[in-house]
Each structure stands twice: as structure tokens, then as C-alpha cells.
Amino acid sequence: MTMPPGILISAPSSGTGKTTVMLGLLRALAEDGLAVQPFKSGPDYIDPAFHHAAARRPAFNLDTWAMPSTLVGGISEQAKGADIVVAEGSMGLFDGVATRGEGGFGSSAETALMMGWPVVLVIDVGGQAQSAAATALGFKSYNPEVPFAGVILNRCASPRHERLARLGMDQAGINVLGVLPRRGDLTLPERHLGLIQAIEHPDLEAAIAGYAAFLRSHVDIEAIKATARAGDAKTGTLPRPPAQRIALARDTAFSFTYPHLLTGWRNSGAEVLPFSPLANEAPDPSADLVWLPGGYPELHAGTLAANQTYLSGLRKHAQTKPVHGECGGYMALGTALIDKEGTRHEMAGLLGLVTSYEKRKFHLGYRQATLQAPMLGFDAGARLRGHEFHYSTILEEPDAPLANVGDADGNPVPETGSIKGNVTGTFFHMISEATS
């Protein structure tokens, strides 16, 4: 496969506006008639849905810590038929973990280097002028092997501010690809896990069209296209399905699924059968497996507790066939979920887990797990890589542990997951099986 030319949009840190730039650029290129393949560097299950909406083409995650090279190759093959690739980094360009994973430390710079994509750095110049050039120069020179395309200066206050910022960039030899004036109306709505989900945005299409128009007015789209570079073609495989017929909970309460998993399952001939717990739908009785992904069950706990058709169908399936939940899905399989107001809601009761959002505790980071029991088609002893991100606290977890779990550096993590009969659950979102 010939890899189309690509770029990676990154920043010195989170909160600089790179997602706005990413969505606007995806849509502008698509409006120009290009087939644009979006990717997201790192473990993010919200941004790819926004990318899909903007590019009108499915987006995928690439992760240098959690993914073996064969999986990276299989995912990069999804760019087949595209004219250009645009990837979005996570956090700051060089931010990762301390211990090497499957292919690196998990930074966006590693993704750019691996794929050969030049970096477009979005810099928030608020509160500075020429000094922003020192930041840009530091990022350009920190690892000279990482290809560097130039910068987009964001949140510029005035024409004078722009002249001063450009002067600094000229003196540092940094290519300025665009300057975005300060606009307070271009932010995306957020909640405790970051952006709201794309399906929840009140008018996502209008927002993305606005971002594209904004970029066209202030960024040199042709110059950005000219910086895109084709890297070495990758080949590989996507994950195989854990069952032939998979009932997948899919609504605003359960939507955090990694696209490479579902694509791999479907490509191998598995049938994915969506159902909505919020709409009181039971999983398909003919399914071999029921899977509840992560999401926001805490925002809909009362509805889920009252939906007896969904609950009875789930419980009936668990009597004879496997059920698995990740993070929010794990909580929904438990005995009870206590919301932030302190109200207790009875969940499916297939596991003894009781979780609380009244007592918030932040959990974030990569996870490596060795299974003590089979899960999602993996045998006991299998080693998995994943990511955990939630604010809930475990009050009760009486069932047998599912796995030995550690963070990226191998330090033990107490959230080991649970198994009871045919039901399993984890707080980490699985990304891949470890190979090393």
C-alpha cells in the first residue's frame, strides 16, 4: 500500500486549541474535494468521533506505547484510498510515560517520527509575543529527527500582537502557517472527562463548518498541504473478534469504543449488533457475547436502573453466555452506582461491584494486565495493554479479581477488574494484546 502524505497537529500542551484547528482543517480539506484520513495519537475515545464527523471518514487511534507494530500497520492501512492524512496529537508533543511500551513511550512525537508526518505546532500566544518563538524553537530542536512543518499561532489579540509574534518566529527561522485571532465562541463543550461526546453536541455540523471557515480566513491551507509528507507504507493486522455475534451497547451512556477493535472484528466476519440500554432495549438473544463499553452511565443511572427490558435481557444472557463491561460498562454490571448527589441506583447486579461518584477519585493512565481468567476471547495468562480514565471510587468489589494490573511503569494498580460466572469487567479500556 502507498501511504498518502500526512501531517500531525500538535501543541506544547493541552488546551492550546489544537482540536479546533484539527476539526477545521479536516473539514476544509474535505470541502476542497480531498479524501482525508484522520488519526488520533494516543488513547482517546472521544476525539475520533469528532474527527469522523469533520472528515466524513472513520478515524482511528495510533499508540506507540500500547500497540505492537503489527497493529499500527493494520490501522495505518485504513488510510488506503485517502489523498492526505491529518493526525491529532495528545497532550504536549513530547509528553509520554517513563517506561517504554510496545513501540515507545506514548508521545505524539513518536507517532510523527514513526509515520514520517511533519508536525504543525499550535501555539497559544496569549500573554506573550516574541517569546513564543523560543517555545517553537525548543520544540523544533528538542529532537531534530522529528519532522517539523511550522506553527499556527492561536489566540492572537491584535494586528500589533501578530507582527511581534511573527517577528520572533522570523528571527528563529520558524515557518508561520497561520495566525488565529482570539475568539471565545469557538470552544467545544466539555465535562469531567474532557469534550462532550460528538453525538451529544447540540449542533456539531454548524460548529465544524464554522471552524473550517475560521481556518480558511486565517491559515494558509495550501502551505499546510505542501508540508505533508508520505512516510513508509505499513502493513499489519487488526484484532480478531472474540465471538461471531457481538451485542454492543451503543448510546450516549455507552460509547467509548476504540474504532480499530470494531473494524477488526467486522473485517473478520463478526456481526456487531448494537442495542441501547437507555432506550430499554435488550441485547439480541442470538448474540454469543454482550459487551458494554465505557461511557457516562453515571449521568443516566436512574434511567438504566428503571429499564427492566434491558436489565432482564442482560441477566438472561449472563446465565449461559459471556458478558463483559469496560469502565462505565463495568459499573453498570455491578450491584449499584452512587451518583454525585449521593443517590444510590441499583444496576444489573451481575457483579458485586459498588461504585460512587459522590466520593470522586481521579484515575488516569496506561494499564498493563495479565489475565487470571479468560476475557473477550483471551485465555488466562494473556497480557493486555489498555488505558484507564474515570473519577469513580470503588466502595465494594467482592468478586474474584480478573487480572493482575499495573500502570505503565509496572506499579500495581488496585482496580483489578472482576469475574463472577460468565460475567467479567475491567476499569481499563483494552487497546491491544501485548507482544513483548
C-alpha positions in Angstrom: 0.0 0.0 0.0 1.2 3.5 -0.8 0.9 5.7 2.2 -0.7 9.1 1.4 1.2 12.2 2.6 0.3 13.3 6.1 0.9 15.8 8.9 0.4 15.7 12.6 -1.3 18.6 14.5 0.3 19.0 18.0 1.0 21.6 20.6 3.2 22.4 23.6 0.4 21.3 26.0 -3.3 20.6 26.3 -5.7 23.5 26.0 -4.0 25.4 23.2 -6.8 24.9 20.6 -5.3 22.1 18.5 -8.7 20.2 18.4 -10.4 23.3 16.9 -7.6 23.5 14.3 -7.8 19.8 13.6 -11.6 19.8 13.0 -11.4 23.0 10.9 -8.6 21.6 8.8 -10.3 18.2 8.3 -13.4 19.9 7.0 -11.7 22.5 4.9 -9.7 19.8 3.1 -12.8 17.7 2.6 -14.6 20.7 1.2 -11.8 21.0 -1.3 -12.6 17.6 -2.6 -9.9 15.6 -0.8 -10.4 12.3 0.8 -8.9 13.0 4.3 -7.9 10.2 6.7 -8.0 11.3 10.3 -5.9 9.7 13.1 -5.5 10.4 16.8 -2.2 9.8 18.6 -2.7 8.2 22.0 -5.6 6.7 24.0 -8.6 8.9 23.3 -12.1 7.5 22.7 -13.9 10.9 22.3 -11.9 12.8 19.7 -12.1 10.2 16.9 -15.9 10.7 16.7 -15.4 14.4 16.2 -12.8 13.6 13.5 -15.2 11.3 11.8 -17.8 14.0 11.7 -15.4 16.6 10.3 -13.7 14.4 7.7 -16.7 12.3 6.9 -14.3 9.3 7.1 -13.8 7.0 10.1 -10.9 8.0 12.4 -8.5 5.6 14.3 -6.1 5.8 17.2 -2.4 5.1 16.9 -0.5 4.4 20.1 3.2 3.9 20.4 3.1 2.6 24.0 0.1 0.2 23.8 0.2 -1.1 20.2 2.7 -3.5 18.6 4.0 -2.7 15.2 1.7 -5.2 13.5 -1.4 -3.4 14.9 0.0 0.0 14.0 0.5 -1.3 10.5 -3.1 -2.7 10.3 -4.5 0.6 11.5 -2.4 2.7 9.1 -3.8 0.6 6.2 -7.1 2.2 6.9 -5.7 5.3 5.1 -5.9 3.4 1.8 -7.7 5.5 -0.8 -7.1 8.8 1.1 -5.4 11.8 -0.6 -4.0 13.1 2.7 -3.7 12.1 6.3 -4.2 14.5 9.2 -3.4 13.3 12.7 -4.0 15.0 16.0 -1.6 14.6 18.9 -2.5 14.3 22.6 -1.2 16.5 25.4 2.1 18.1 24.6 4.2 16.9 21.6 6.8 15.1 23.7 4.6 14.0 26.6 4.6 10.3 27.3 5.4 7.9 30.1 8.7 6.9 31.8 8.8 3.2 30.8 8.9 2.1 27.1 5.9 0.1 25.9 5.4 -1.8 22.7 7.0 0.7 20.4 7.9 3.7 22.5 6.8 5.9 25.4 3.5 7.0 24.0 4.3 10.5 22.8 2.8 12.2 19.8 6.4 12.9 18.6 7.0 9.2 18.4 3.9 8.8 16.2 5.1 11.6 13.9 8.5 10.0 13.7 7.2 6.5 13.1 4.8 7.6 10.4 7.0 10.3 8.8 4.5 13.1 9.4 5.7 16.6 9.8 4.4 18.4 12.9 2.3 21.5 12.8 2.6 23.0 16.2 -0.3 25.1 17.5 1.0 27.7 20.0 -1.2 29.8 22.3 0.5 33.2 22.1 -1.8 34.8 24.7 0.3 36.8 27.2 3.5 36.7 25.1 4.8 37.8 21.7 8.4 37.2 20.5 8.9 34.8 23.5 6.6 32.3 21.7 9.4 31.8 19.2 11.6 30.4 22.0 8.9 27.8 22.7 8.7 26.9 19.0 12.4 26.7 18.6 12.7 24.5 21.6 10.1 22.1 20.2 11.8 22.1 16.7 15.2 21.4 18.1 14.4 19.1 21.1 14.5 16.0 18.8 15.8 17.1 15.3 14.7 13.7 13.9 11.0 14.6 14.3 10.0 16.4 11.1 8.8 20.0 11.8 6.5 21.8 9.4 5.9 25.1 11.2 3.5 26.8 13.6 0.0 28.1 13.8 -0.2 31.0 16.3 -3.5 30.9 18.2 -5.4 33.5 20.3 -3.6 36.5 18.8 -5.0 39.7 20.4 -4.4 42.3 17.7 -2.5 43.1 14.5 0.3 44.5 16.6 0.5 41.3 18.6 0.7 39.3 15.4 3.5 41.5 14.0 5.6 41.0 17.1 4.9 37.2 17.3 5.8 36.8 13.6 9.0 38.9 14.1 10.1 36.4 16.8 9.3 33.4 14.5 11.2 35.0 11.6 14.3 35.5 13.8 14.1 31.9 14.9 13.6 30.6 11.4 10.2 29.1 12.2 7.6 28.8 9.4 4.3 30.5 10.3 1.4 28.7 8.6 -1.3 30.8 10.1 -2.4 33.2 12.8 -5.8 32.8 14.5 -7.3 35.8 16.3 -8.7 35.4 19.8 -12.3 34.1 19.6 -14.2 33.0 22.7 -17.0 31.4 20.8 -15.1 28.5 19.2 -14.6 26.3 22.2 -16.2 22.9 22.3 -18.4 22.0 25.3 -16.7 19.9 28.0 -17.4 17.8 31.1 -15.3 15.9 33.6 -13.7 13.5 31.0 -12.9 16.3 28.5 -15.1 17.1 25.5 -18.7 16.1 25.5 -19.4 13.2 23.0 -19.9 14.1 19.4 -23.4 12.6 19.4 -24.3 15.0 22.3 -23.2 18.2 20.6 -26.3 20.4 20.0 -25.2 21.5 16.5 -22.0 19.8 15.6 -22.2 20.3 11.9 -22.6 24.0 12.2 -19.7 24.1 14.7 -17.4 22.2 12.4 -18.4 24.4 9.4 -17.6 27.4 11.5 -14.1 26.1 12.4 -13.4 25.4 8.7 -14.4 28.9 7.7 -12.3 30.4 10.5 -9.3 28.4 9.4 -9.7 29.4 5.7 -9.7 33.1 6.7 -6.5 32.9 8.8 -4.4 29.9 7.8 -2.6 29.1 4.6 -4.3 25.7 3.7 -2.2 25.3 0.6 1.0 25.8 2.5 -0.1 23.2 5.1 -0.9 20.7 2.3 2.5 21.3 0.8 4.2 20.3 4.1 2.5 16.9 4.2 4.9 14.0 3.6 4.4 10.4 2.7 6.1 8.0 5.1 7.0 4.4 4.7 4.0 2.1 3.9 3.0 -0.1 6.9 1.4 -3.5 6.8 -0.2 -5.5 9.6 -3.3 -6.9 11.1 -6.3 -5.7 13.1 -7.6 -7.6 16.2 -9.7 -10.7 15.6 -13.2 -10.9 17.1 -13.9 -12.6 20.5 -17.2 -14.1 19.1 -19.1 -14.3 15.9 -22.2 -12.3 17.0 -21.4 -9.5 19.5 -24.2 -7.4 21.1 -22.7 -4.0 21.7 -24.3 -1.4 24.0 -24.3 1.8 22.0 -25.9 5.1 23.1 -24.8 8.2 25.0 -24.3 6.2 28.1 -22.1 3.6 26.4 -20.0 4.8 23.5 -16.3 4.6 24.4 -15.1 2.0 21.9 -11.8 2.1 20.0 -12.5 2.1 16.3 -9.7 -0.4 15.4 -11.3 -3.1 17.5 -14.7 -2.8 15.9 -13.2 -2.6 12.4 -11.0 -5.6 13.0 -14.0 -7.6 14.3 -16.1 -6.7 11.3 -13.3 -7.3 8.8 -13.0 -10.8 10.2 -16.7 -11.5 9.6 -18.1 -10.9 13.0 -21.6 -9.3 13.3 -21.8 -6.3 15.7 -25.4 -6.0 17.0 -25.9 -2.6 18.6 -28.6 -2.1 21.3 -29.4 0.8 23.5 -29.8 0.3 27.3 -31.1 3.9 27.5 -33.9 3.1 25.1 -34.7 0.0 27.2 -33.5 -2.4 24.5 -32.4 -5.9 25.4 -29.3 -7.4 23.8 -30.0 -9.7 20.8 -30.8 -13.1 22.3 -28.8 -14.8 19.5 -25.6 -12.9 20.4 -22.6 -15.0 21.5 -21.3 -12.2 23.7 -22.7 -9.0 25.2 -20.2 -6.1 25.6 -20.9 -2.9 27.5 -18.2 -0.3 26.7 -17.3 2.7 28.7 -19.2 6.0 28.6 -21.3 8.0 31.1 -23.7 5.7 32.9 -23.4 7.9 36.0 -25.3 10.6 34.1 -28.1 8.2 33.3 -28.1 5.9 36.3 -31.8 6.4 37.2 -32.9 5.6 33.7 -30.7 2.5 33.5 -31.9 1.3 36.8 -35.6 1.6 35.7 -35.2 -0.1 32.3 -36.3 -3.6 33.0 -36.4 -4.9 29.5 -32.7 -4.1 29.1 -31.8 -5.5 32.6 -33.8 -8.7 32.2 -32.3 -9.4 28.8 -28.8 -8.8 30.1 -29.3 -11.0 33.1 -30.8 -13.8 31.0 -27.9 -13.7 28.6 -25.4 -13.9 31.5 -26.9 -17.2 32.7 -25.4 -19.1 29.8 -23.1 -16.8 27.8 -20.4 -14.2 28.4 -21.0 -10.6 29.3 -18.2 -8.1 29.6 -18.0 -4.4 30.6 -15.3 -1.8 30.4 -15.2 1.2 32.8 -18.7 2.6 32.7 -19.9 -0.8 31.4 -18.2 -2.4 34.3 -20.0 -0.1 36.7 -23.3 -0.9 35.0 -22.8 -4.6 35.5 -22.3 -4.1 39.2 -24.7 -4.1 42.1 -25.1 -0.3 42.5 -23.8 3.1 41.3 -23.9 6.1 43.5 -24.2 9.4 41.6 -22.5 12.7 42.6 -25.6 13.8 44.6 -25.2 10.6 46.7 -28.3 8.8 45.3 -27.8 5.0 45.0 -29.1 3.4 41.8 -29.4 -0.4 41.5 -27.5 -1.7 38.5 -27.6 -5.1 36.8 -26.3 -7.0 39.8 -24.3 -9.4 37.7 -21.2 -8.4 39.7 -20.9 -7.3 43.3 -19.2 -4.0 42.4 -20.5 -0.8 44.1 -19.0 2.5 42.8 -19.5 6.1 43.8 -19.2 9.4 42.1 -20.1 11.2 45.4 -16.5 10.3 46.5 -14.6 11.3 43.4 -11.1 9.9 42.8 -9.2 10.6 39.6 -7.8 7.5 37.8 -5.8 8.2 34.7 -3.0 6.3 32.8 -1.9 3.4 30.8 -2.6 -0.1 32.1 -0.9 -3.5 31.6 -2.8 -6.5 32.7 -2.2 -10.3 33.0 -5.5 -12.1 33.0 -6.2 -14.6 35.7 -9.3 -15.8 33.8 -10.5 -15.8 30.2 -11.9 -12.5 28.9 -13.1 -11.4 25.4 -11.6 -14.3 23.6 -8.3 -14.1 25.5 -7.1 -17.0 27.6 -5.9 -16.8 31.2 -2.3 -15.6 31.2 -2.8 -13.3 28.3 -1.1 -9.9 28.7 -3.1 -6.9 27.6 -2.4 -3.2 27.2 -5.0 -0.5 27.8 -5.9 2.8 29.4 -7.9 4.0 32.4 -9.7 7.3 32.8 -12.5 7.9 35.3 -13.4 9.7 38.5 -15.3 6.9 40.4 -14.4 5.3 43.7 -14.9 1.6 44.5 -16.9 1.0 47.7 -17.3 -2.7 47.3 -15.7 -5.3 45.0 -16.3 -8.7 46.5 -15.8 -10.9 43.4 -12.7 -12.7 42.3 -10.1 -10.4 40.6 -9.9 -10.7 36.8 -6.3 -9.7 36.3 -3.1 -8.5 37.8 -3.0 -4.9 36.7 -0.1 -2.4 36.7 0.5 1.1 35.4 2.8 1.9 32.5 5.8 1.6 34.8 4.7 -1.7 36.3 3.4 -0.4 39.6 0.4 -2.4 40.9 -3.0 -0.9 40.4 -5.8 -1.9 42.8 -8.5 -1.8 40.2 -8.0 -5.4 39.1 -11.4 -6.0 37.4 -13.8 -8.8 38.5 -15.2 -12.1 37.4 -18.3 -13.9 38.5 -19.7 -16.8 36.5 -19.9 -15.7 32.8 -19.5 -12.0 33.7 -16.3 -10.0 33.5 -15.4 -6.4 33.9 -12.4 -4.0 33.9 -11.8 -0.4 34.6 -9.2 -0.2 31.8 -10.2 0.1 28.2 -8.4 -2.6 26.2 -6.3 -1.4 23.3 -4.2 -4.5 22.3 -2.6 -7.7 23.4 1.0 -7.3 24.5 3.7 -9.0 22.4 6.8 -8.3 24.4 
